[in-house]
Amino acid sequence: MISLFKYLALASAFSLVGILTAIAFLLPEIEGYFQESAMKLKKILPPIAAIWALSSIGVFLTELAVIVDKPLLEIFSGNLIRSFALQVVLGKVLAINIFAALVLLLIIPFIKRTGGAVAALAITFIGLLAPYLENHSTSSGNHMLAVGLVLVHVFALALWIGGLVALALISKEERRFAASRFHTIALWSLVAVALSGLINGWIRLGEIGNISSGYGLLLLGKSLLLLIIFAVAFRFRGQQRSEFDDGALSKQLGIEGLLFAVTMGMAVILARTPPPIQSSNQEINLILGSVMPESPTFSRVLLGYEPNGLFLAFLVLFVALYIKGVVVLTRRGDKWPINRTIFFALGISVADFAVNGGLGVYSHVSFSFHMVAHMSLATLAPIGIALGAPITLALRTLPIGRREGERGVRGFALALLHSRYSRFFTNPIVAMLVFDGSMFALYYTDLFPWLMNYHFGHFFMEMHFFIAGFIFFAAIIGIDPIPNKLPFIARIVVILGAMSIHAFFSVSLMSSSVLVDGGYFASLDRPWWPDLLADQKTGAAFGWAFGEVPILMALAATFVQWVRSDSNETARIERSAQRARQAGLPDDHDRYNEYLKSLEKRDPQ
């Protein structure tokens, strides 16, 4: 029964992802509003969302029945269901799944624009991916890598399988219009599925000898089916490049759909099959999901590497898209400044070291390292990314509309950039309050110990530090066309204000005699650095020193940009005057003198 519910939940969620992706990005729209083909496809969403909600509830109840070892009809107790949903990790993530499905079912009738479809798509992904935060990987080493790769694997599969479902439901007239964009999405999804599945399969098996186990045979069978699907997709993709053939595309959809139906069934069975027990001489810390690192040394911090699969996938995608943009510009004869690429690469490298490198490894077991990683993600990495101008690169390379009146992906990005939400959060004052104020909200409330006790909590904090820092520095020193750019003197005032708030936070934390981690670091029982309060004070000192230096760098960059702006404006005025003199026309200086003479003549009158 539980396998049936899981299969229905997975199939309906994948279908929702594909249909929402189609009406948001694949089908024609006018100024962001759905057209007839998208409205027809939208009518299919409510029944599919209802199936997702009901099957998700079925998964929740059957999992509860298995845990308490009772028949399904005997678990309908309010206290039992409430306890499972609020106190057990598996129950919590399944409850998120149900909540997302119900929210989606309520908002679908009100969606009329591509922006609403993107928001609904985000809700669907949250609900779809939430249950995979709790799986077999939680009891083995390399937890953050394995769980992150599972999330990437499911995310990419949903885009691919869901896209096939959407293409099958689209009319023949619009299928040619949507197929070209879907092929691009499918190619990126294919690469993500292959890499995440290969790496994660090896992690779970542990050694090649375990391939003969039940789990290994299921994994091998699923991999072979995916290889067959890849071969089918590449074959038909090559045919479609030469000439669009709706019959061939329909045949491809039928073959891939059948193979994916079998693959999804195997995936459901695989998810309920425990992986082989791996023998290890090292003891896995159940809270960390990995081995407790040895006492930190310079070489261990510098050379250590334990990747967070989800954050690593985010960085890889970010870099791949940036490289793709540079390649697109180069092929059409435009140049992209090499210094921007260097700044971007440095920012990505710092972020990778702070999360996946040795600094990230020790940030989970020591507050002082956590604070250094925090400041690296919030200051150094965003400065490099902001100076790399990724938004400018995206606006110059994203696909435009294919028909008259269609915004396209670039138009959607521009609309989002200039929306009231973007204007609010990119306001330098607001960005500064989020950048500095979130430190007080995180470390002086119960939020910090709560997030530290969950693996997804680490990812949430890391992404928050990174995004908040990027928005702040993009608004202050960024090259991208961020709304609400302040005059340079006002930017300097904002930077000085950020320095003051940050210094006050660091000093207050250094002066505190209470641990802010809620007992998290004590529960790890690490064998080195037993004085937790001293470690916290050291972290606060590091945060003060390490945070002020990047902000001073931003202050210096603002002065340099101010000087360059004045020089560029002077050069522009001189060029304008030269062109005017060559044409025998008065320049700005002459017109200003004439204006003063007119005032002088008017005064006596």
TIZA-197883 format. One record per atom (N, C-alpha, C): z, x, y; residue in one letter. Coordinates in steps of 0.2 Angstrom, whole numbers, plus 5000, padded with zeros to 4 digits. Each point is the difference from the previous one (the first is absolute). Example, Ala and Ser with C-alpha at 12.3 -4.5 7.8 and 13.67 -1.06 7.14 Angstrom:
% residues 2
503950664972a 500049965006a 500050045006a 499649985005s 500150045006s 500349965005s 
//
This chain:
% residues 605
500050044994m 500049965006m 500050045006m 500450055000i 500150055006i 499350035002i 499750024994s 499350045001s 499549955003s 500049944998l 499649955003l 500149995007l 500649995002f 500249995007f 499850065004f 500150064998k 499850065003k 499350015001k 499649984995y 499350005000y 499749965005y 500349935001l 499749965005l 500250025007l 500650035000a 500250025007a 499650065002a 499850054996l 499650055002l 499349985001l 499749964996a 499349975001a 500049965007a 500549965001s 499949965006s 500150045007s 500550054999a 500150055006a 499450045001a 499750034995f 499450045001f 499449955003f 500049944998s 499549965003s 500149985007s 500649995002l 500249995007l 499850065004l 500250064997v 499850065004v 499350015001v 499649984995g 499250015001g 499849955005g 500249944999i 499749945005i 500250025007i 500750025001l 500250015007l 499650065003l 499950054996t 499650065002t 499349985002t 499749954996a 499349985001a 500049965007a 500449955001i 500049975006i 500250045006i 500450054999a 500250045006a 499450055002a 499750034995f 499650065001f 499350004997f 499949964995l 499350004997l 499549945002l 500349945002l 499649955002l 499950005007l 499449965003p 499950005007p 500549965004p 500150035006e 500549965005e 499750015007e 500249965004i 499850005007i 500650005004i 500150065004e 500650025004e 500649994996e 500050014994g 500650004996g 500149934996g 499749955002y 500149944997y 499549994993y 500349974995f 499749984994f 499349965001f 499550024996q 499449965000q 500049964994q 499549964999e 499949954994e 500250034993e 499750064999s 500150034993s 500750024999s 500450035006a 500750014999a 500449944999a 499849955004m 500449945000m 500049964993m 499450014996k 499949974994k 500450044995k 500150075001l 500450044995l 500749995001l 500249995007k 500749985001k 500349944996k 499549954999k 500349944997k 500250024993k 499850054997i 500350024993i 500750035000i 500250035006l 500650035000l 500649964999l 500149945002p 500649964999p 500249994992p 499549984996p 500250004993p 500150064996p 499750065002i 500150064998i 500750025002i 500249995006a 500750025003a 500549964996a 499949944998a 500549964997a 500150024993a 499450024996i 500150034994i 500450075000i 499950045005w 500450065001w 500749985001w 500249955004a 500749995001a 500349974994a 499749964996l 500349974994l 500050054995l 499550044999s 500150054995s 500550065002s 500150015006s 500550055002s 500749974999s 500149945001i 500649964998i 500150014993i 499549994996g 500050004992g 500250074998g 499850055003v 500150074999v 500850015001v 500249985006f 500750015002f 500549974995f 499849934998l 500549974995l 500050034993l 499450024998t 499950034993t 500450075000t 499950045005e 500350065000e 500849995000e 500249955004l 500849985000l 500249984993l 499649964997a 500149984993a 500150064995a 499550055001v 500150054995v 500650045002v 500250015006i 500650045002i 500649974997i 500149945001v 500649964998v 500049984993v 499450014996d 499949984993d 500149934999d 499749965004k 500149934999k 499349965000k 499949954997p 499449965001p 499849985007p 499449995001l 499849995007l 500349945003l 500149954996l 500249935003l 500850015001l 500350054998e 500850005001e 500250055006e 499550025004i 500250055005i 499949975007i 499949935000f 500049975007f 500649985003f 500450065001s 500650005004s 500050035007s 500249965005g 499950035006g 500450065001g 500650014998n 500350075000n 499750054997n 499749994994l 499750054996l 499350025003l 499649955003i 499450025003i 500250045007i 500549985003r 500150035007r 500350074999r 500450014995s 500250074998s 499450044998s 499649984996f 499450044998f 499650025006f 499949955005a 499550015006a 500450055005a 500650005000l 500450035006l 500350074998l 500250004993q 500450064998q 499650054995q 499549984997v 499650044995v 499450025003v 499850075000v 499450025003v 499449974998v 499949994993l 499549964998l 499949935002l 500649975001g 500049935003g 499850005007g 500250055004k 499850005007k 499350015001k 499750054996v 499250015001v 499649944998v 500249974994l 499749944998l 500149945005l 500650005003a 500149955006a 499550015006a 499950065001i 499550025006i 499349984998i 499950004994n 499349984997n 499949935001n 500549964998i 500049935001i 500049975007i 500450045004f 500049985007f 499350015004f 499750064998a 499450015003a 499549954998a 500049984994a 499549954997a 500149935004a 500649985001l 500249945003l 499850005008l 500150065003v 499850015007v 499249995001v 499750044995l 499350005000l 499749924999l 500349974996l 499849934999l 500149965006l 500550015004l 500149965006l 499650025006l 499850065000i 499650025006i 499250004999i 499849994994i 499350004999i 499649955004i 500349945000p 499649955004p 499950015007p 500450045003f 500050025007f 499650065002f 499750034995i 499650065001i 499349995002i 499850025006k 499349995002k 499650065003k 500450065000r 499750065003r 500150054995r 499650065001t 500150054996t 500750045000t 500349995006g 500750035001g 500549974995g 499949935000g 500549964996g 499850024992g 499450014998a 499950024994a 500350074998a 499950055005v 500350064999v 500850004999v 500349955004a 500749994999a 500249974993a 499649954998a 500149974994a 499950054994a 499550055001l 499950054995l 500650054999l 500350015006a 500650055000a 500649964996a 500149945002i 500549964996i 499950004993i 499349994998t 499850004993t 500250074996t 499850055004f 500250074997f 500750014999f 500449985005i 500750014999i 500349964994i 499849944999g 500249964994g 499850034994g 499350025000l 499750034994l 500450074998l 500150045005l 500350074998l 500750004999l 500449955003a 500750004999a 500350014993a 499749964995p 500350014993p 499950074997p 499550045003y 499950064997y 500550065003y 500449985004l 500550045002l 500650014995l 500049964995e 500450004995e 499650004993e 500050064997n 499650014994n 500250064996n 499750024994h 500250054996h 500250075003h 499650015006s 500150065003s 500750025003s 500449945001t 500650015003t 500550044995t 499950004994s 500450044996s 499850074998s 499550025003s 499750074998s 500050045006s 499850064999g 499950055005g 499449985004g 499950045006n 499449995005n 500049925001n 500549975002h 500049935001h 499649985006h 500150035006m 499649995006m 499350014999m 499850054996l 499350014999l 499749944996l 500449994994a 499749954995a 500049935003a 500549985004v 500049935002v 499549995006v 499950055004g 499550005005g 499350004998g 499950034994l 499350004997l 499949934997l 500549974997v 499949934998v 499849965005v 500350005006l 499949965006l 499350015002l 499850065000v 499350025002v 499549974995v 500150014994h 499649984995h 499949925000h 500549965001v 500049935000v 499649985007v 500250035005f 499749995007f 499250004999f 499850064997a 499350015000a 499649964995a 500449984994l 499749954995l 499949935003l 500549985004a 500049945004a 499449995004a 499850065004l 499550005005l 499349994995l 500050044995w 499450004996w 499949944996w 500549984996i 499949944996i 499949945005i 500449995005g 500049955004g 499349995004g 499850065002g 499350005003g 499549974995g 500050024994l 499549974995l 500149935000l 500649974999v 500149935000v 499749975007v 500150035005a 499849975007a 499250005000a 499750054997l 499350015000l 499749944996l 500349994994a 499849954995a 500049935003a 500549995005l 500149935003l 499549995006l 499850065003i 499649995006i 499349984998i 499749965005s 499349974998s 499550065000s 499449994997k 499550054999k 499850025007k 499949965005e 499850025006e 500450055004e 500749994999e 500550055003e 500150064996e 499950004994r 500250054995r 499750075002r 499349995002r 499750075003r 500350025006r 500249965004f 500450025007f 500650034998f 500449984995a 500750024999a 500050064995a 499450014996a 500050054994a 500150075003a 499650025005s 500050065003s 500750035002s 500449965003r 500650025002r 500550004994r 499949954995f 500550014995f 499850064996f 499450024999h 499950064996h 500450065003h 500150015007t 500450055003t 500749994998t 500349945000i 500749994998i 500150014993i 499549984996a 500050024993a 500050074998a 499650045003l 500050074999l 500750035001l 500349995006w 500650035002w 500649974995w 499949944998s 500549974995s 499950044993s 499450014998l 499950034994l 500350075000l 499950045005v 500350065000v 500850005000v 500349955003a 500750005000a 500249974994a 499749964996v 500249974994v 500050064995v 499450045000a 499950054995a 500650065001a 500150025006l 500550055001l 500749984999l 500249945002s 500749984999s 500149994993s 499549974997g 500149984992g 500150064996g 499550055002l 500050074996l 500750035001l 500250015006i 500650045001i 500649964998i 500149945001n 500549964998n 500150004992n 499449994997g 500050004993g 500350064997g 499850065002w 500350064998w 500750015001w 500249985006i 500850005001i 500449964995i 499749944999r 500449964995r 500050024993r 499450034998l 499950034993l 500550064999l 500050045006g 500450064999g 499650064997g 499749994994e 499750054996e 499449964996e 499550044999i 499449984996i 500149974993i 500650024997g 500149984994g 500349935000g 500249975005n 500249935001n 499449955000n 499450025000i 499449965001i 500049964993i 500350024995s 500049964994s 500549945000s 500450005004s 500549955001s 499749935002s 500449944999g 499749945002g 499850005007g 500550035004y 499850005008y 499450045001y 500050064997g 499450045001g 499349974998g 500049964994l 499449974998l 499849955005l 500549965002l 499849955005l 499750035006l 500350055003l 499850045005l 499350024999l 499950034994l 499350034999l 499549945000l 500249954997g 499549945000g 499849975007g 500550005004k 499949975007k 499650055003k 500150074999s 499650055004s 499350004998s 499949994993l 499349994998l 499649945003l 500449955000l 499749945003l 499850015008l 500450035003l 499950025007l 499450055001l 499950044995l 499550055000l 499349964999l 500049954996i 499449964999i 499949965006i 500549975003i 499949965006i 499750055006i 500350065000f 499750055005f 499250014999f 499950014994a 499350014998a 499549955002a 500349934998v 499649945002v 499950005008v 500550015003a 500050005008a 499550055003a 500150064997f 499550055003f 499349994998f 499949974994r 499349994999r 499749945004r 500349955001f 499849945004f 500050025008f 500550055002r 500050025007r 499350045001r 499850044995g 499450045001g 499449955001g 500049954996q 499449955000q 500049965007q 500649985003q 500149975006q 499850045006q 500150064999r 499850055006r 499249995001r 499650004995s 499350005001s 499849935002s 500249954997e 499849935002e 500549954998e 500249965004f 500549954999f 499749954995f 500449994994d 499849954995d 500549964998d 500049935002d 500649964999d 500149994993d 499549994996g 500149994993g 500350064996g 499850065002a 500450064998a 500750005002a 500149985006l 500750005003l 500449954996l 499749944998s 500449954997s 500250024993s 499550044997k 500150034993k 500650055000k 500050045005q 500550055001q 500749975001q 500049945004l 500749975001l 500249974994l 499649974995g 500249974994g 500250054995g 499750065000i 500250054995i 500750035002i 500050025007e 500650035002e 500649955000e 499949945002g 500549954999g 500349994993g 499650004995l 500249994993l 500450064998l 499850065002l 500350074998l 500750005004l 500049985006f 500650005004f 500549954997f 499849944998a 500449954997a 500450034994a 499650044996v 500450034994v 500450065003v 499850035005t 500450065002t 500749975003t 499949955004m 500749975003m 500449984994m 499849974995g 500449984994g 500350064997g 499750064999m 500350064998m 500550025005m 499950005006a 500450025005a 500749965000a 499949944999v 500749964999v 500450024994v 499650014995i 500450024994i 500350075001i 499650055003l 500250065001l 500650015005l 500049955004a 500650005005a 500749984996a 499949964995r 500649984996r 500150054994r 499650054999t 500150054995t 500450065003t 500550024997p 500450065003p 499650074998p 500050045005p 499650074998p 500450044996p 499750054997p 500350054995p 500650035003p 500650014996i 500650035003i 499850075000i 500150035006q 499950075002q 500650044999q 500050054996s 500650054999s 499950055006s 500650015003s 500150055005s 500650035000s 500150065002n 500650045001n 500349995006n 499749975005q 500349985007q 500249935000q 500649995003e 500249935000e 499849975007e 499749944998i 499749965006i 500649965004i 500050015006n 500549965004n 499749935001n 500449954998l 499749935000l 499949985007l 500450025005i 499949985007i 499450035003i 499950064999l 499450045002l 499449984996l 500149994994g 499449994996g 499650064998g 500450065001s 499750074999s 500650044998s 499950074999v 500550054999v 500350025007v 500750005000m 500350035006m 499850075001m 499750015006p 499850075002p 500550055000p 499950064999e 500550055001e 500250025007e 500550045001s 500250015007s 499450035004s 499949975006p 499450025004p 500050075002p 499450034999t 499950075003t 499349995004t 499850055004f 499450005004f 499449994995f 500050044995s 499449994995s 500049934997s 500549984998r 500049934997r 499849945005r 500250015006v 499849955005v 499350015002v 499850065000l 499350015002l 499549994995l 500250014993l 499549994995l 500149944996l 500649975001g 500149944996g 499549945001g 499849964995y 499649955001y 500149944995y 500249955002e 500149944996e 499749945003e 499449984999p 499649955004p 500349934999p 500049975006n 500149925000n 499349974999n 499849974995g 499349984998g 499849955006g 500449965002l 499749955005l 499850045007l 500550045002f 499950035007f 499450054999f 500050044994l 499550044999l 499349975000l 500049944997a 499349965000a 499849985007a 500549985004f 499949995007f 499750065004f 500350064999l 499750055003l 499350024998l 499950004993v 499450014998v 499449965003v 500249935000l 499549955003l 499950025007l 500550015004f 500050025007f 499550065001f 500150054996v 499650065001v 499349984998v 499949974994a 499349984998a 499649965005a 500449955003l 499649965005l 499950045007l 500450055001y 499950045006y 499450054999y 500050034994i 499450044998i 499449965000i 500049944997k 499449955000k 499849995007k 500449995005g 499849995006g 499750065004g 500250064998v 499750065003v 499350014997v 500049994994v 499350004996v 499549955003v 500249945001v 499649955003v 499750025007v 500550035004l 499850025007l 499550065000l 500250054995t 499550064999t 499349984998t 500049954995r 499349984998r 499649975005r 500349975005r 499649965005r 499950055006r 500250065000g 499950055005g 500550005005g 500649974999d 500550005005d 500550064998d 500450035005k 500550054998k 500749975001k 500450024996w 500749995000w 500450065001w 500450015006p 500350065001p 500550034995p 499950064998i 500350034994i 500850005002i 500250015006n 500750005001n 500349944998n 499749945001r 500349944998r 500150004992r 499550024997t 500150004992t 500650054998t 500050055004i 500650054998i 500749975001i 500049975006f 500749965002f 500149954994f 499549964998f 500149954995f 500250034994f 499750054998a 500250044993a 500750025001a 500250035005l 500750025001l 500549955000l 499849945003g 500549944999g 500149984993g 499449994997i 500049984993i 500450054995i 499950065002s 500450054996s 500850005001s 500249995006v 500749995001v 500349944997v 499649945000a 500249944997a 500150014993a 499550034997d 500050014992d 500650054999d 500150055003f 500650044999f 500749975001f 500049955005a 500649975001a 500249944995a 499549984996v 500149944995v 499950034993v 499550044999n 499850024993n 500250074999n 500150045005g 500150074999g 500850014999g 500250075000g 500750014999g 500549975005g 499749995006l 500549975005l 500149924998l 499549974997g 500049934998g 500550004994g 499950054995v 500450004994v 500850005002v 500250045005y 500750015001y 500249955005y 499549965004s 500249955004s 500449944997s 499849994993h 500349954996h 500750024998h 500250065000v 500750024998v 500550035005v 499750015006s 500450035005s 499849975007s 500649985004f 499849975006f 499750055005f 500250065000s 499750055005s 499350014999s 499750004993f 499350004999f 499749945001f 500349944999h 499849945002h 499849995007h 500550035004m 499949995008m 499450055002m 499950064997v 499550045002v 499349974998v 500049974994a 499449964998a 499849945004a 500649975002h 499949945005h 499750025006h 500250065003m 499750025007m 499350034999m 499950034994s 499350024999s 499549955000s 500249944996l 499649945000l 499949975006l 500550005004a 500049965006a 499850035006a 499950075000t 499850045006t 499550054998t 500150054996l 499450054999l 499449974997l 500149964995a 499449974997a 499649955004a 500349965004p 499749955004p 499650045006p 500350055003i 499750045005i 499350024998i 500050034994g 499450034997g 499549944999g 500249954997i 499649944999i 499749975006i 500449995005a 499849975007a 499550055003a 500150065000l 499550055003l 499450004996l 500049984993g 499450004996g 499549945002g 500349955004a 499649945002a 499749964994a 500449984995p 499749964995p 499749935002p 500349975005i 499749935002i 499450015004i 499950055004t 499350015003t 499550024995t 500250044995l 499550014994l 499849944997l 500549954998a 499949944997a 499549965004a 500149995006l 499649965004l 499350025001l 499950074999r 499350025001r 499650004993r 500449984995t 499650014993t 500149934996t 500549965002l 500049944996l 499449955000l 499849974995p 499449965000p 500149945005p 499449995004i 500049945005i 499749944996i 500049955004g 499749934997g 499350014998g 499949964995r 499350004997r 499549955003r 500349955003r 499749945003r 500249995007r 499649975004e 500249995007e 500649965000e 500550025004g 500649965001g 500550024995g 499950044995e 500550034995e 500350065003e 500750005000r 500450055002r 499950064995r 500049994994g 500050064995g 500750035000g 500150054996v 500650034999v 500250045006v 499550035004r 500250035006r 500349955005r 499649945001g 500349955004g 500749984999g 500149994993f 500749984998f 500550055002f 499850074999a 500550055002a 500150005008a 499549995004l 500049995007l 500549945002l 499849954997a 500549945001a 500750014999a 500150034994l 500750024999l 500350055004l 499650055003l 500350055004l 500249975007l 499649955002h 500149975007h 500449934999h 500249984994s 500449945000s 500750015003s 500349945001r 500750005004r 500550044996r 499950004993y 500550034996y 499950085001y 499450025000s 499950075001s 500250025007s 499949965005r 500250025007r 500750005001r 500449964996f 500750005000f 500350064997f 499850024994f 500350054996f 499850075003f 499450015003t 499750065003t 500350015007t 500349955003n 500350015006n 500550065000n 499950065004p 500450064999p 500849985000p 500249955004i 500749995000i 500249974994i 499649954997v 500249974994v 500050054994v 499450045000a 500050054995a 500650055000a 500250025006m 500650045001m 500649974997m 500149935001l 500649974998l 500049994992l 499449994997v 499950004993v 500150074997v 499750055003f 500150074998f 500750025000f 500449995005d 500750025001d 500549954997d 499849945002g 500549954998g 500149984993g 499450014996s 500149994993s 500550054997s 500150065003m 500550054997m 500749975000m 500249965005f 500649975001f 500049944995f 499549964999a 500049954996a 500050024992a 499750064999l 500050024993l 500750034998l 500250055004y 500650044998y 500749975002y 500049965004y 500649975002y 500149934997y 499649984995t 500149944997t 500050014993t 500149944996d 499950014992d 499350014998d 499550005004l 499350004998l 499950074997l 500350055003f 499850074997f 500350014993f 500649984998p 500250014993p 499649954995p 499949945003w 499649954996w 499350034998w 499650035005l 499450024999l 500050064995l 500550055001m 500050064996m 500249984993m 500249954998n 500249984993n 499449974996n 499449995004y 499449984997y 499450045001y 499650014995h 499550055001h 499449975005h 499949945000f 499649975005f 500350015007f 500750005000g 500350015007g 499850075003g 500050054996h 499750075002h 499349995003h 499649974997f 499349995002f 500049965007f 500449955000f 500049965006f 500350045006f 500550044999m 500250045006m 499550065002m 499750034995e 499550055001e 499449975004e 499849944998m 499449975004m 500249985007m 500649975000h 500349985007h 500050065005h 500350064997f 500150065005f 499350025002f 499550004995f 499350035001f 499749955005f 500049944999i 499649955005i 500349995006i 500750005001a 500350005006a 499950065004a 500050064997g 499950065004g 499250005002g 499649984996f 499350005002f 499949955006f 500249945000i 499949965005i 500350035007i 500650034999f 500350035006f 499650055003f 499850054996f 499650065003f 499349985001f 499749954997a 499349985002a 500049975007a 500649965001a 500049975007a 500250055005a 500350064998i 500250055005i 499450065001i 499850034995i 499650055000i 499349994996i 500049944997g 499449994996g 499350005003g 499550014997i 499350005002i 499749934999i 500249974995d 499849934999d 500049955005d 499649955001p 500049955005p 500649954999p 500650025000i 500649964999i 500149955006i 500149945000p 500149965006p 500750025003p 500049985007n 500650025004n 500250075001n 499450045001k 500150075002k 500450015007k 500550035000l 500450015006l 499750065004l 500150005007p 499950065004p 500450064997p 499850065001f 500350064997f 500750005002f 500249995007i 500650015002i 500549954996i 499749944999a 500449954996a 500150024993a 499550034997r 500150034993r 500550055000r 500150045005i 500550065000i 500749975000i 500049945004v 500749975000v 500249974993v 499549974997v 500149974993v 500250054995v 499750065001i 500250064995i 500750025001i 500150015007l 500750025002l 500549954997l 499949935001g 500449954997g 500150004993g 499450024996a 500150004993a 500450064998a 500050065004m 500450064998m 500749985001m 500249965006s 500749995001s 500349954995s 499649954998i 500249954994i 500150044994i 499650044998h 500050044994h 500650055000h 500150035006a 500650055000a 500649964999a 500149945004f 500649964999f 500149984993f 499549984996f 500149984993f 500250064996f 499750065001s 500250064996s 500750025001s 500250005007v 500750025001v 500549954998v 499949935000s 500449954997s 500150014993s 499450024996l 500150004993l 500350074998l 500050055004m 500350064999m 500849995001m 500249965005s 500749995001s 500349954995s 499649964996s 500349954996s 500350034994s 500649974998s 500450024994s 499949964994s 499549955001v 499949954994v 499350024998v 499950004993l 499450004997l 499649945001l 499350015002v 499649945001v 499649984994v 500150044994d 499549984995d 500349954995d 500649985001g 500349954996g 500250024993g 500150064999g 500250034994g 499450024995g 499450005003y 499450014996y 500050074998y 500150055004f 499950074998f 500650024996f 500649975000a 500550014996a 499949984993a 499649944999s 499849974994s 499550054996s 499750045003l 499550054997l 500450054996l 500650025002d 500450054997d 499650075000d 499850025005r 499650065000r 500550065000r 499850054996p 500550064999p 500050055005p 499649995006w 500150055005w 500149965007w 500250045005w 500249975006w 500549945000w 500650004997p 500449954999p 500349965006p 500050045006d 500349975006d 499449965003d 500149934999l 499449965002l 500149985008l 500650015003l 500049995007l 499750065004l 500250064997a 499750065003a 499249995000a 499849984994d 499249994999d 499749955005d 500449955002q 499849955004q 500050035008q 500550035001k 500050035007k 499550065001k 499850034994t 499550055001t 499349975001t 499949944996g 499449965001g 499949985007g 500649975003a 499949985007a 499850055005a 500350064998a 499850065005a 499350024999a 499850004994f 499350014998f 499549955004f 500349944999g 499649955003g 499950005008g 500650035003w 500050015007w 499550055002w 500150064997a 499550065001a 499349994998a 499949974994f 499449994998f 499649955003f 500449955003g 499649945003g 499850025008g 500450045003e 499950025007e 499450045001e 499950054995v 499450045001v 499449975000v 499849954995p 499449975000p 499949955006p 500649975003i 499949965006i 499850055006i 500350065000l 499850055005l 499350025000l 499850004993m 499350024999m 499549945003m 500349944999a 499649945003a 500050005008a 500650025002l 500050015008l 499550055002l 500050064997a 499550055002a 499349984999a 499949964995a 499349974999a 499849955005a 500549965003t 499949965005t 499850035006t 500450065002f 499850045006f 499350025000f 499850034994v 499350034999v 499549945001v 500149954997q 499549945001q 500049985007q 500650005003w 500049985007w 499550055005w 500150064998v 499650055004v 499350004998v 499849994994r 499349994998r 499749945003r 500449945000s 499849945003s 499850015007s 500450035004d 499950025007d 499450045001d 499950054996s 499450055000s 499449964998s 500049954995n 499449964998n 499849965006n 500649975003e 499849955006e 499750045006e 500350065001t 499750045006t 499250024998t 499950024994a 499350014998a 499649945000a 500249944998r 499649945001r 499849995007r 500550005004i 499949995007i 499450055003i 500150064998e 499550055003e 499349994997e 500049984993r 499349984997r 499749945004r 500449955001s 499849945004s 499750025007s 500450045003a 499850025007a 499350045000a 500050044995q 499450044999q 499449964999q 500049954996r 499549964998r 499849965006r 500549985004a 499949965006a 499650045005a 500250065001r 499750055005r 499250014998r 499950014993q 499450014998q 499549945001q 500349945000a 499649945001a 500049985007a 500350045005g 500049985007g 500549945002g 500549994996l 500449945001l 500750035001l 500449965004p 500750025002p 500450004993p 500550055000d 500450014994d 500749965002d 500550004995d 500649975001d 500450035006d 499950065001h 500350035006h 499749985007h 499350005000d 499749975006d 500249935001d 500049964995r 500249935001r 500749995002r 500450044998y 500750005002y 500150025008y 499650055002n 500050025007n 499749945004n 499549974998e 499749945004e 500549955000e 500449994995y 500549945000y 500550025006y 500250065000l 500550025005l 499749995007l 499450025001k 499749995007k 499949935002k 499949964995s 500049935001s 500749975002s 500550034997l 500749985002l 500150025007l 499850065002e 500150035006e 499749965006e 499449984998k 499649965005k 500349935001k 500349974995r 500349935000r 500750005003r 500450065000d 500650005003d 500049985008d 499650035004p 500049995007p 499849925001p 499649974996q 499849935001q 500649964998q 
//
